[in-house]
């Protein structure tokens, strides 16, 4: 025996024979008769009907249009289909929200057929509302999880930055102490590099979350060749001593037209790309960074002669935590720095890509659009 409830149809009319006749043509439907408007309001709350037929001769203490408006206002009847039946007064019911109009002279078979159609619509509406409610609940849960995740990342990063920075400063003091034996000095140097990596990882983690949430505001400035060169030099100092063991060639074309960019974010982009190149090259490796004009863009190309990137890793290389691979130095690369670069560059209206052959190094290229005079009021003055 099935536990599925039969569809419910309320027939509100002055004559009970209308409900009885209709019930004979709808054997799989629960047909309920309502003799007055007040009884219709009560039965609608009890049965939560799929279809309601309101005959225009229904006795009611309020106008039928107002009665239908009351029913339409109930949230539990949002999927219910309302059918007005009669020869006079149909306009008021149509204005109040009736889904269909029929003459009271319509043959019972035709009326039953129309109700069957309305039942199908009611089921479809009900399923749609259930899906919307389910998606709404999932969205609410997702938003809650995102808030918790953001709070956790924010808390972790801010709680970690100060002690990491303190450790970094202490290691620098120890490394510069002339009393340190050479072998211990090398260990301190390695400790500084790992601590610097941890600091970059925590900051990148926070910034990736900010950009993804649209909460990272960029402070745009017009950046010409000298400022780009200066920012690249500053980025080198952010990486640590490991870069001193590589040959870094930087070439910034002179007299470049400016790009609109955030200097601090650009510094972070260069630091992450240079750090990535350093991690995947050995001591004595070569890293080339070239900045030049390419059509309507300024193009930044960073090439290294390191281990290269497996072809299978490239599609997910810029996704945070999606690409985790072991570097030449025994450290797992989470990809958080590259994820930050991609999001930050796209936030500047640019794009980034990589080309690599395993064992033959990698080339990271990104472009930023040239600034236009309509984008900055000071542009014309600066370039004149």
C-alpha positions in Angstrom: 0.0 0.0 0.0 1.4 3.4 -1.0 2.1 6.0 1.6 2.2 8.8 -0.9 -0.6 11.3 -0.2 -3.1 11.8 -3.0 -3.3 15.2 -4.6 -5.9 17.4 -2.9 -8.4 19.6 -4.8 -10.8 22.0 -3.0 -14.1 22.7 -4.7 -15.7 25.9 -3.3 -19.2 26.3 -4.6 -22.8 26.7 -3.6 -23.7 23.2 -4.7 -22.1 20.0 -3.4 -23.0 18.1 -6.6 -20.2 20.0 -8.4 -17.6 18.4 -6.1 -19.3 15.0 -6.3 -19.4 15.0 -10.1 -15.8 16.1 -10.3 -14.7 13.4 -7.9 -16.2 10.7 -10.2 -13.8 11.9 -13.0 -10.8 12.2 -10.7 -10.6 8.8 -8.8 -6.9 9.3 -7.8 -7.5 12.8 -6.3 -8.9 13.8 -2.9 -11.7 16.1 -3.7 -12.9 18.2 -0.8 -16.1 20.3 -0.9 -16.3 23.8 0.7 -19.8 25.4 1.0 -18.7 28.9 2.0 -15.7 31.2 1.7 -15.0 30.8 5.4 -14.9 27.0 5.1 -12.6 27.4 2.1 -10.1 29.3 4.2 -10.2 26.6 6.9 -9.9 23.7 4.6 -7.1 25.3 2.6 -5.1 25.5 5.9 -5.9 21.9 6.8 -5.4 20.2 3.4 -2.7 22.4 1.8 -4.4 21.7 -1.6 -2.7 21.4 -5.0 -5.6 22.9 -6.9 -8.5 25.1 -5.7 -11.7 25.7 -7.7 -13.6 28.8 -6.8 -17.1 29.1 -8.3 -18.3 32.6 -8.6 -21.6 31.7 -6.8 -19.7 30.7 -3.6 -21.3 32.3 -0.5 -18.7 34.4 1.4 -18.7 37.3 3.8 -15.9 39.0 1.8 -15.7 39.6 -1.9 -14.2 36.6 -3.7 -11.3 38.6 -5.1 -10.3 39.5 -1.6 -10.8 35.9 -0.5 -8.4 34.7 -3.2 -5.9 37.4 -2.2 -5.9 36.0 1.3 -5.2 32.5 0.0 -2.5 33.8 -2.4 -0.8 35.5 0.6 -0.2 32.2 2.4 3.3 30.9 2.0 2.2 27.3 2.3 0.0 27.7 -0.8 2.8 29.1 -3.0 2.6 26.1 -5.3 -1.2 25.9 -5.3 -3.0 26.5 -8.6 -6.3 28.5 -8.4 -9.1 28.0 -11.0 -12.0 30.4 -11.2 -15.3 28.9 -12.6 -18.4 30.9 -13.5 -20.1 33.1 -15.9 -20.0 36.4 -14.0 -17.4 38.0 -11.7 -14.5 36.2 -13.2 -12.6 39.5 -13.8 -12.2 40.2 -10.0 -10.8 36.7 -9.5 -8.4 37.0 -12.5 -7.2 40.4 -11.1 -6.7 38.7 -7.7 -4.4 36.1 -9.2 -6.4 33.2 -10.6 -4.3 30.9 -12.7 -7.1 30.0 -15.2 -10.7 30.8 -15.9 -13.5 28.4 -16.9 -17.2 28.7 -17.6 -19.5 26.8 -15.2 -21.1 25.3 -18.3 -17.9 23.4 -19.1 -18.4 19.6 -19.3 -17.1 17.7 -16.2 -14.7 15.7 -18.4 -13.1 18.9 -19.8 -12.9 20.4 -16.3 -11.3 17.2 -15.0 -8.7 17.4 -17.8 -7.9 21.0 -17.0 -7.5 20.1 -13.3 -5.1 17.3 -14.3 -3.0 19.9 -16.1 -3.1 22.2 -13.1 -2.1 19.4 -10.8 1.0 18.9 -13.0 1.9 22.5 -12.8 1.4 22.4 -9.0 3.7 19.5 -8.7 6.3 21.2 -10.9 6.0 24.4 -8.8 6.3 22.4 -5.6 9.5 20.7 -6.8 10.9 24.0 -7.9 10.3 25.6 -4.5 11.8 22.6 -2.8 14.9 22.9 -5.0 15.1 26.6 -4.3 14.8 26.0 -0.6 17.5 23.3 -0.7 19.8 25.5 -2.7 19.1 28.4 -0.3 20.1 26.1 2.6 23.2 25.0 0.9 24.1 28.6 0.1 23.5 29.6 3.7 25.8 26.7 4.9 28.4 27.6 2.3 28.4 31.3 3.4 28.7 30.2 7.0 31.6 27.9 6.1 33.3 30.7 4.2 32.9 33.1 7.1 34.4 30.5 9.5 37.2 29.8 7.0 38.0 33.5 6.5 38.0 34.1 10.3 40.3 31.1 10.8 42.7 32.1 8.1 42.7 35.7 9.3 43.3 34.6 12.9 46.1 32.1 11.9 47.9 34.6 9.7 47.8 37.5 12.2 48.8 35.2 15.1 51.7 33.8 13.1 53.1 36.9 11.4 54.5 38.5 14.6 56.3 35.5 16.0 57.6 34.5 12.6 58.9 38.1 12.0 60.5 38.0 15.4 62.2 34.7 14.7 63.4 36.0 11.4 64.9 39.1 13.0 66.7 37.0 15.7 68.1 34.6 13.1 69.5 37.6 11.1 71.2 38.8 14.2 72.7 35.4 14.9 73.8 34.9 11.3 75.7 38.2 11.4 77.5 37.4 14.6 81.2 37.0 13.8 81.6 34.5 16.6 79.4 31.9 14.8 81.3 28.9 13.3 80.9 28.6 9.6 79.0 25.3 9.7 76.4 26.8 12.1 76.2 30.0 10.1 75.1 27.9 7.1 72.4 26.2 9.2 71.2 29.6 10.4 71.0 30.8 6.8 68.9 27.8 5.9 66.7 28.5 8.9 66.2 32.1 7.8 65.2 30.9 4.3 62.6 28.5 5.7 61.3 31.1 8.1 61.0 33.6 5.2 59.1 31.0 3.2 56.7 30.4 6.1 56.1 34.2 6.4 55.4 34.5 2.6 53.1 31.5 2.8 51.0 32.9 5.6 50.7 36.3 4.0 49.8 34.8 0.6 47.2 32.7 2.2 45.5 35.7 3.7 45.7 37.7 0.5 44.4 34.9 -1.7 41.3 34.7 0.6 40.9 38.5 0.4 41.0 38.6 -3.3 38.7 35.7 -3.7 36.2 37.4 -1.4 36.6 40.7 -3.2 37.9 42.4 -0.1 41.4 43.4 -1.3 41.4 47.0 -2.5 44.1 47.9 -5.0 45.8 51.3 -4.7 46.5 52.1 -8.4 49.3 54.4 -9.5 50.9 55.1 -12.8 54.1 53.0 -12.9 56.8 53.9 -15.4 60.1 52.1 -16.1 62.0 53.5 -13.1 59.3 52.6 -10.6 59.0 49.1 -12.1 62.8 48.6 -11.8 62.6 49.9 -8.2 59.8 47.5 -7.2 61.7 44.6 -8.7 64.7 45.5 -6.7 62.6 45.7 -3.5 61.1 42.3 -4.3 64.6 40.8 -4.5 65.2 41.9 -0.9 62.0 40.2 0.2 63.1 36.8 -0.9 66.1 36.1 1.3 69.7 35.1 0.9 69.0 32.1 -1.4 68.7 34.4 -4.4 72.4 35.3 -4.0 73.4 31.8 -5.1 71.6 32.4 -8.5 72.5 34.6 -11.4 69.6 37.1 -11.7 69.5 39.2 -14.9 66.9 42.0 -14.8 66.2 44.1 -17.9 63.5 46.8 -17.8 63.1 48.5 -21.1 63.6 52.3 -20.7 60.8 54.9 -21.4 57.9 52.4 -21.3 54.4 53.8 -21.4 53.0 53.4 -17.9 50.7 50.8 -16.4 48.1 51.4 -13.7 49.1 49.2 -10.9 49.4 48.9 -7.1 53.2 49.1 -6.4 53.0 47.0 -3.2 51.0 44.3 -4.9 53.4 44.3 -7.9 56.3 43.9 -5.4 54.5 40.8 -4.0 53.9 39.4 -7.5 57.6 39.8 -8.4 58.7 38.4 -5.0 56.5 35.3 -5.5 57.6 34.6 -9.0 61.3 35.1 -8.2 60.9 32.9 -5.1 59.2 30.2 -7.2 62.1 30.3 -9.7 64.6 30.1 -6.9 62.9 27.1 -5.3 63.0 25.2 -8.6 66.6 26.0 -9.5 69.8 24.9 -7.9 72.6 27.1 -6.7 74.3 28.6 -9.7 71.1 28.6 -11.7 70.1 31.5 -14.0 67.0 33.6 -13.7 66.2 36.2 -16.4 63.5 38.9 -15.8 62.6 41.1 -18.8 60.0 43.9 -18.9 59.1 45.3 -22.3 56.3 46.5 -24.6 54.1 44.0 -26.3 51.3 45.6 -28.4 48.9 47.4 -26.1 50.4 45.8 -23.0 53.6 45.8 -20.9 54.9 42.2 -20.8 56.8 40.7 -17.9 58.8 37.6 -18.7 60.6 35.6 -16.0 62.6 32.6 -17.3 64.7 30.1 -15.3 66.9 27.1 -16.2 65.6 24.9 -13.4 63.9 21.6 -13.2 60.9 22.6 -15.3 57.2 21.7 -14.8 55.6 18.3 -15.7 53.0 18.8 -18.4 50.3 17.3 -16.1 50.9 19.9 -13.5 50.5 23.0 -15.7 46.7 23.2 -15.9 46.4 23.5 -12.1 49.6 25.4 -11.4 47.8 28.7 -10.4 45.2 27.1 -8.2 45.8 27.4 -4.4 46.6 24.0 -2.9 45.7 22.3 -6.1 49.3 21.9 -7.3 51.5 20.5 -4.5 54.9 19.3 -5.8 58.2 18.6 -4.3 60.9 21.2 -5.1 64.6 20.6 -5.7 65.2 21.5 -2.1 62.9 18.9 -0.5 60.1 21.4 0.2 56.6 20.9 -0.9 55.3 23.8 -3.0 51.6 24.5 -2.1 51.1 26.8 -5.1 49.7 29.6 -2.8 52.2 32.2 -4.1 51.3 31.5 -7.8 47.6 31.5 -6.9 48.1 35.0 -5.4 50.0 36.1 -8.6 47.1 35.0 -10.9 44.4 36.6 -8.8 46.4 39.8 -8.3 47.3 40.1 -12.0 43.7 39.5 -13.1 42.7 42.2 -10.6 44.9 44.5 -12.6 43.1 43.6 -15.8 46.0 41.4 -17.0 46.7 37.7 -17.4 49.5 35.2 -16.6 50.6 31.9 -18.2 53.5 29.5 -18.1 55.5 27.6 -20.7 57.8 24.8 -19.6 59.5 21.6 -20.7 60.5 19.2 -18.0 64.2 19.4 -17.2 64.6 22.6 -19.3 63.3 25.3 -17.0 60.1 27.4 -17.0 59.0 30.7 -18.4 56.3 32.7 -16.6 54.8 35.5 -18.6 52.2 38.1 -17.6 50.9 41.2 -19.2 49.2 44.3 -17.9 47.4 46.8 -20.2 48.9 50.2 -20.8 47.3 53.0 -18.9 45.0 55.2 -21.0 44.5 58.9 -20.4 40.8 58.5 -19.6 41.7 56.2 -16.8 43.7 58.8 -14.8 43.4 62.6 -14.6 47.1 63.0 -14.2 48.1 60.9 -17.2 48.3 63.7 -19.7 50.3 65.9 -17.3 52.8 63.1 -16.4 53.5 62.1 -20.1 53.6 65.6 -21.5 
